[in-house]
């Protein structure tokens, strides 16, 4: 029983951290119609910022600042926000699929930097010894993980609440107006390029936040944590849950991460060790199937978009 | 060294160009960026391996190397059958996924469906053939020394020759055959073509067949001159998009020249930046072309 509970806590920490990244993608794709194919890259920026700001000093690698967890979180959001600003200036004039190609390229480039800029990222070996704040707040692995889950729930809750407020605000309605008909929005004096940039930066900051939470929990970061498969997973979570619905984004995160980990468990149990690499491929095939089947059978996702109108409007 | 980089750039550029033709046609005629196109190169290469192995077992004619090349006549059998098999795969994907989505959803939905399809296809190769690199043949080849101290392998000369033949053949098809002319019509204006009596859905099938066949040839040639591995196509996604966007969507020669530009810039870049950052070069080309000339070098200005 204890084993099950401790596993459930572990599972929820990861699922909800990913959920925060899905919320960020939902703001970009669900509400603004921006196709960000570089999610993994922005999660990586957040993760590495957390690792550098809070980690211990290391030989020949930048670090040793040993700053508090909260500074790491804020720093991660700022760093991924700055990254998004630079990327956005260069790419947000692009429409639809060109934006997809460009952001895909961003993620590939960020991955290359993670692999090769050893002074900053520790190269392929990655960075270890990143402090987990729950170690100071509780004793024993179970209590520590429970505390960390509490931290993730509070931060995720704040993000969810803020996003719900944002999308129901005039700014949120403007996002949807631009998504639906950019020309009409522009003709009413709105600036689509500027609003898209704002939405993109805010979404990427949430991805960075998710990366920081994951990194501090695991205590270790390396380039192989941010392969393009992470981008696919986040996208599948959003599509399955239902885009343009923040509840759907979180539901999708828990469901898809559940399928991912349980299939991984089944594979590790029943597939011989010498072909485990292929077992991992089976997991990826499953995620690809879920994405395609959802698009074909239920394009709105499990819970799709709700109609929002201004609370001042009379219907 | 400069000339050697140019030679290597032209060789990898030829493969990228062949692969990009199909991507460019799908972007123009089917109107979506197909991220799974590069996986057709991977499948083409592995289909080639299956047919090459079968052909080589049939007789010495197919197995024994031709002159200085590393492979026998079985490679030609493999190229043709692989093109057929890859086309069948592409048509299957079209029927099962893209055709249906095109009716019910927007084209951005097709773009991320193609993400899912790419993931499926790539990991199925990993599942079936395993993660280790494979080679078509273990024959030793002696490099030919060209003027300027440039070394090329006989297989690489074959690669360039076959690329020229294939592109010329496609040029004839697009300009002389009724299907090719109809295809150009559909890419300009599908509605008008339909009114003029063109069967648009059969033309779309042809787009998949041509794109997949060229992808399979490119995949086999890549496998022949580099190696076969499940990430073969995945590593080419950005180079292929860079070539298609550089050339301008829908342009046959644009895609080929775009491919050569990408191949040359990748290989020449190592003279100024560390080799490890080479994979970012196509991305920088994409940003530059979208910024300065979004319709591509040979595309039409809207």
Contacts between the chains, C-beta under 8 A, distances in Angstrom:
chain1	res1	chain2	res2	distance
A	33	B	108	7.7
A	35	B	108	6.1
A	35	B	111	6.7
A	35	B	112	7.5
A	37	B	115	7.4
A	90	B	287	6.0
A	90	B	291	7.4
A	91	B	287	7.3
A	91	B	290	7.9
A	94	B	290	5.9
A	94	B	294	8.0
A	96	B	107	7.3
A	96	B	108	5.6
A	96	B	111	7.4
A	97	B	27	7.8
A	97	B	32	6.5
A	97	B	33	3.6
A	97	B	107	7.5
A	97	B	108	7.2
A	97	B	111	5.2
A	98	B	33	7.7
A	98	B	245	7.5
A	98	B	290	5.9
A	98	B	294	7.6
A	100	B	33	6.2
A	100	B	35	7.7
A	100	B	111	5.7
A	101	B	33	6.1
A	101	B	238	7.8
A	101	B	241	4.9
A	101	B	245	7.3
A	101	B	286	6.2
A	102	B	283	7.7
A	102	B	286	6.4
A	102	B	287	6.5
A	102	B	290	7.0
A	104	B	35	7.7
A	104	B	237	7.1
A	104	B	238	7.2
A	105	B	238	5.5
A	105	B	280	7.6
A	105	B	282	7.4
A	105	B	283	3.3
A	105	B	286	6.0
A	105	B	287	7.5
A	106	B	283	7.5
A	108	B	238	6.2
A	108	B	279	6.2
A	108	B	280	6.8
A	108	B	283	6.3
A	109	B	280	4.6
A	109	B	283	5.8
A	112	B	276	6.8
A	112	B	277	5.7
A	112	B	279	6.1
A	112	B	280	5.6
A	115	B	276	7.0
A	116	B	274	7.0
A	116	B	276	4.5
A	116	B	277	6.6
A	228	B	234	7.9
A	229	B	119	7.4
A	232	B	115	6.3
A	232	B	116	7.4
A	232	B	119	5.4
A	235	B	112	6.2
A	235	B	115	6.7
A	236	B	116	7.5
A	239	B	112	7.3
A	275	B	130	7.9
A	277	B	126	7.3
A	277	B	130	7.4
A	277	B	131	5.0
A	278	B	126	6.4
A	278	B	127	5.1
A	278	B	130	6.8
A	278	B	131	7.8
A	281	B	123	3.9
A	281	B	124	7.5
A	281	B	126	4.0
A	281	B	127	4.5
A	282	B	123	7.5
A	282	B	127	6.3
A	284	B	119	5.7
A	284	B	120	8.0
A	284	B	122	7.7
A	284	B	123	4.1
A	285	B	119	7.6
A	285	B	120	5.6
A	285	B	123	4.8
A	285	B	124	6.2
A	285	B	127	6.8
A	287	B	116	7.9
A	287	B	119	6.6
A	288	B	116	4.6
A	288	B	117	7.0
A	288	B	118	7.8
A	288	B	119	3.8
A	288	B	120	3.6
A	288	B	123	7.1
A	289	B	116	7.7
A	289	B	120	6.5
A	291	B	112	7.3
A	291	B	113	7.5
A	291	B	115	7.2
A	291	B	116	3.6
A	291	B	119	7.6
A	292	B	97	6.0
A	292	B	113	5.8
A	292	B	116	4.3
A	292	B	117	6.3
A	292	B	120	7.1
A	295	B	101	6.4
A	295	B	105	7.1
A	295	B	109	6.0
A	295	B	112	7.4
A	295	B	113	5.1
A	295	B	116	7.3
A	296	B	97	7.0
A	296	B	100	6.2
A	296	B	101	6.9
A	299	B	104	6.8
A	299	B	105	5.6
A	299	B	109	6.6
